[in-house]
Amino acid sequence: MLGQGSEWIPTQTYHDVYGRYRFENAPDFVGGLLRNTELQISVQNVLNTDPPILASSSSVVGGYYATEGDARLRRYSIAFTKRFGL
């Protein structure tokens, strides 16, 4: 048996959301500034779910988190891409 008292880590479910919008044929707005531009927005772990903590005799205060989870909890990402040329 492992230090956490079980051979199994509890099941984990995390919810992520991702969206993308392409301004491929954007109208002439500020000289076509948005033409051929892409906006991506994502949220990882929308419900802010804590990953399981693994108890171990060698762990630091607070224990270790299961590697399948992320101790940072909810995270946001935004990417803005502009293509030039052809």
N, C-alpha and C positions, 0 to 999 in steps of 0.2 A: 504494500500500500504506500502511496505517496504522502508527502508531508501535509497536504491539504485534507487528508482523511478519506480520499476517494481516488479511484483510478480514472474517473471521468470529470471533465469540466462541464458545468451546466450549459444547456443549449443557449445560443445567443442569436438575437435577431436585431438587425440595424436597418434603418430606413434612410435611403438617400434620394435626393431629387436633383435632376439635371435638366437644364433648358438651354436651347441655342436658337439664335435668330440671325439670319443672314440678310444683309442689306444689299443683295446682288444688283438689283436694278433700282436702286433708290432714286427718287426724283432729284432734280437739281436743288439741293438744299446746301446753302453756303458753298456754291461752286462744286457740288458733288462730293462733299466731304465724307459722307457715309457710304458712297458707292463702293462695292466690293469689300465691305466690312462685315465682321462677324462678332457677335457678343455671346459669351457663354457664362452662365451662372449656375453654380451648384451648391448644395448644402448636403454635407455628410452627417449622418447620425441625427436626423431631423428631430427625433424624440428625446435626444440627449441621454441615451441609455448608457449606464455605467457597465463596463466590462467586468467579468468576474475577477475577483482577487484570489490569487493562489497563495495559500499559507505555506510557508517553508521555514525550516530552521535557519536557513541562510539568507532569508529575505530581510530587506531593510524595513524600518518602521513603516507600516502601512501595507506591506506585502508587495508582491509583484502582480501585475495585471496579466491576464491571459493574452497570448500573442495574437489571437484572432480578433481581439477588440482593440480599441484605441483610447488611451487614458486622457487624450485631449478633448474627448466628448464631441459636441457639435462644432462643425467647422464650415466656414463659408469660403467660396472661391469665385473670383470674377476674372474673366479673360476677355480682352478686346484685341481683335486682330484686323489689320488693314493690309490688303493685297494691292501691290502696284504692278504695273506692266500689263501683259496680255490679259 
